[in-house]
Amino acid sequence: MFESLGVTEQTLTIYRTLLQHPQLLQKSDGELQTALATSGAITEAEAVRELVRLRDLGLIVPRWNIADQEYPIDPAVGFERLAARQRERIDGLAETLKNDETNAKGFTADYHEFLAQKTARQVELFEGSEAAYQRMQKFQPQKLCWGMLPASGVRTHELEDSPDRPFLERGIDARYLLTEAHLKTPGAREYALWSMGYGAKVRTVPSLPMKLVIFDDAVVLGIDPADPSVGAVVHHSVAVVNLAREYYESYWRRADDPFADEQRDDDGISSMEAELLQLLVQGATDEQAGRKLGVSLRTVRRMAAKLSEQAGASGRFELGVRAAQRGWVR
């Protein structure tokens, strides 16, 4: 009913219960969770998550005149604030989309311009997938290798025979941006984890427009994004390389870390979760934390809810306290 505002049916049920029985918020955490679980026919863990969500949405707020007490805000005020927040987010997305479209047009214009130049110094053209693949193997990056790799046209290798291994061993800035579908193909997940063992970073997005690889000061593009067998073009111009990096990073910032929950330290939380906790303790908003970590707002909130459940905390303040007690933040 209110999905566009971030309010699920389960969240709405708990919110309605608290509006009808605001005295429940004066109970202890355990009593409150039990009461909500009973009234909403959900588990206590789900009740904890819904309380976190309601606080994040601003539908439960602290009383200004009574310390350590909360109350459910009037729905007329609460929903209007949520709608305003969503309108602001949509406006921001529209602006981002407009900028991305402008960048894409600029990128395409440069691509066509440099294809037309056909100068050996700045552009190399390789017809056919095998010729393009052989050229790729000659790159010896010293600083970075960023790959934007759709599922089509990606070769798989035995791990120890991978052509990426030499520069991964040098510890360069290696990034692999994959589609979520690609990560599910045979061998892809194993390869990603293997490369991460050398310090590479892997992120996923729902879809990618083309195959693109950046080696230091060169950019490799498929001639036809829909058909990798056509071949590839290599650009060496500063303008194209810089534009390709900006284009790549615009996708990287919006991508998800598919292995965030698996990279855990001895304390039982991942390095990204530890960094998120540190940011929240320092007063960062979810949006600020997402920008700092380079992940989506959805990922930040999922991680925060999971950490709250793991620590047995019912709110962000209590999560900070319990995280400090467990040594998760320093």
N, C-alpha and C positions, 0 to 999 in steps of 0.2 A: 504493500500500500504506500509506504514512504521510502521505498528503496533508493529513489533518487536523492534523498536527504541523508542516506547512510543509516536509516532506521529499519531494521528487519522486523518481521512479525513477532519474533521472540523478544526482541528489544522493546517493542511496543507493548507487549503483554506485561513485562516487568514494570515499564513506565506507568501503565494504567494502574497497576496494583499499588505502586507507591503514591500516585496521585490520590487514590481512594483511601489509602491507609498510610499517610505520611509519618505517623508515629513509629512505623517500622524502622525508619532511619535512625531512631534513637537507641535501637538495640545494639548489642555487641556484634562484631563482624560475623561470628559463628551463628548467632541467633538469626541475624538478618538473612544470611545465606540460606539457612534451613527454611525459614519462613517463605522466602521467595521461591525456593526450589519446590516447596509443597504447593504453593498457590499457582505456580506456572507449569507444574508437571515437568520439571527439568531437573538435571543433576545439580549438585552444589557447585561443581566446577563451572558449569554453564552459567549459573547465577553469578559467580565471580566475574566471568568474562562480560556478562551483560551489564553489571555495575560499572566495570571499567569503561565499557562503551558509552554508557549514559553520562558518566563524568566527562569523557572526552568530547561528547557531543554538546555538553553544557546543559543537559536536561536535569542533572542533579548538581546543585551548587552549594557552597558553604553558606551558612547563615552569617550575616554581617554583625549581628548583635549577640550571638551565642557561640562561644568558642567550641570547636570540635564537633559541631553539629551541621547536618546538611538538610536540604529540603528539595523536593521536586519542583522545578520551575513551572510556572503557568504555561500550558501548551501553546497558547496564543503567542506568547513571547518566545518560547523555545523554538517553535517551528519557524517563526519569522527569522530568527537568528540563523538557523540552519539553512534556510532558503537563501539568505543574504550571503552566507559563507559559500554555498554552492554556486551562486551567481558569480561571486568573485573568482572562484576556482575555474568556472567555465570561461570567464573573460580572460583569465590567465592562459588557459589552454588555447583559446582562440588566437591570442597574441603569439603564443609559441608556434602554433600551426602556421600562422602567417609568416613568421620569421623563417620557419623550416621550408615553406614553399618558396620564399624568396631565395634562400640559400640553395635549394634544389635547382631552381631556374638558373642561378649563377653558375652552379656546378655543371649543369648540362650545357650551358653556353660555352664555358671554358673547355669542356670535353670535346664538343664539336669543333671549336676553334682550333684546338691543338691537334685533333685528328687531321684537319685540313692542312695544317702546316707541313706535316710529314718530314720534319727535320730530324736527321739522325741524332742530333745532339740532345733534343728535348723529348722526342717521341720515338718509341720502338713499336712496331706492329708485328704480331705473330699470328699467322693464320693457322687454325687447327689446334685442337686441345693438346696434342702431344708437343708441338713446338712451344706452346705457351708454358706447358708444364716443365719442359727442359730449361727454359729461361728462368723460371721461378727458382730452380735448384741452384742457380749461379749466384743468387743474392747471398751476401754475407753480412747481415745487419750487425752494427756495432752498438746501436743505441736502442732501437725499438723495432718491433714487428707487431702490427695490429691487423688482425684478420676479421673481416665481416663475411661470414660464411653461411649462406643458405644451404639447405640440405642437398640441393642438386649440384652435381659437379664436384663434390668433395671426395678426394681420394683417402682411403684408409691405409695404414701401414702397420707392420709389426712395431711395437713400441720402441724397441732398441734400434730399429732400422730407420726410424723417422728422420726425414730431412730436417726437421725442426730441432733435433737434439743438440747439434753443435752450438747454435746460438742460445738455446735454453741453458746449456751448461755455462755459458758466459755470463748469465744472469742479467740479460738485457730486459727492457720493459716489454714483456710479451702479453698480449691480450687476444682472447678469442671470443668474438661475439657470435653466438649461435642462435638458431631458431629453437624453440622448445621441441618441435618435432624432430629436428636433427639430433638433439641430445638423446632421443629415445631410440635412434637407429643402432643396430648392432656395432659394438666396439667404440661408439662415440663417447659414452660416459666413461669408459675405462681410459680412453685416450685423454679426455679432459682431466681426470684425476691424476694421471701420470704426468701431464704437463704442469699441473699445479704443484706437484712435488718438486719441480724445479723453480717454483716461484711465479709461474704464469698465472694470469687472472682469467676467469671464465664467467661470462654472463649470458643470459638468454633473453630473447624477446619473442613475441608471437610470430613475427614475420620480418623478412629483410628484403629490400628492393633489388639487391645485386650482390655479386661477389666482388669484394674489394680487399686488397691487401696493401698495407703501407710498410715499406722497408726503409727506415731512416729517411732519405730524401728522394724516394721514388714511390710511385703509386701504380699498382697493377689493377686494371679493370677488365672485366669481360666485355668483349665487343658487343655481344648480344646477351643481355641479362637473362633472357628466357632460354638461351641455347649455349651452354658452355663449350660445345664442340666447335663453335665458330672460331674461337681464338681469344687473344687478349691484346691489350695495348698497355705499354708502360710509359708513364709520364714522369719527367724529371724536373719540370719547371717549378719554381718556388711557389707561384700562384696556385697551381693545381694541387701541389702537395699540401699547402696550408689550408686550402678549401676542403680537401679530402679529410684532413685531421679534424677540422671543425665539424664536418658532416658526421664523421665517425663518432666523435665525442657527444654529439647531440643524441645519438642512439644509445651510447654507453651510459649516459646519465640516467636514462629512463629504463635501463635493463635491470633484471633481477639476478641475484646471486643464487643459483640453484643448489649450491652446496653449503649455504650459510649454517644450516642446522647440524652439518656433519663435521665442521671444523671446530672442535671443542677442546678446551684446555682441561687441566686437571680439576678445575673448579666446577666443571659440568656445563659451562656456557661457551659459546663461540667467541672469537675475537671481535666479530662485528657486534654481537650482543653486548659484550663488555664495553665497547666504544659507545654504543647506544645508551647504556645505563649512565655512563660518565656524562654524556651530553644532557640527558634528562635531569640528572642531579644538579647540573650547572644551570638549569632553568631553560634549556632549549625547548621550543615547541616541536611538535611532530614534523611540521613542514621544514623547520630549520635543521632538525636531525636528519631528515631524508636527504636534504641537499648536501649536508656535510658528508654523509655516508655514501652518497651517490646511488640511493635506492628509492623506490616509489613510496608514497605516503601509505599505501596499502601494506607494503612490507614492514614499514616502521610499526604500524599499529598491530599487525599480526605478531611481530616479535615482542612488543610490549605486553600484549595480552598473554602470550606464552610464558614470558618471564614472571608476570604477576601470578599466574597459576603455579609455576614452579616454586616461587618463593612464598606462596600462600598469602599474597598481598591483595587487598581489596581496592587499592587506589594507587596513584602515582607517588604520593608522598610516602605511603607505607612501603611501596616497592623500593624507594630510595633508602629507607631505613633498613629494611631487611637485606637489601643488596650490600649495604655497608657492613652489616653484621656478618654476612657470609664471606666478606672479603672480595666481592665482585667488583666493587669500586674502591679506589684508593685516593 
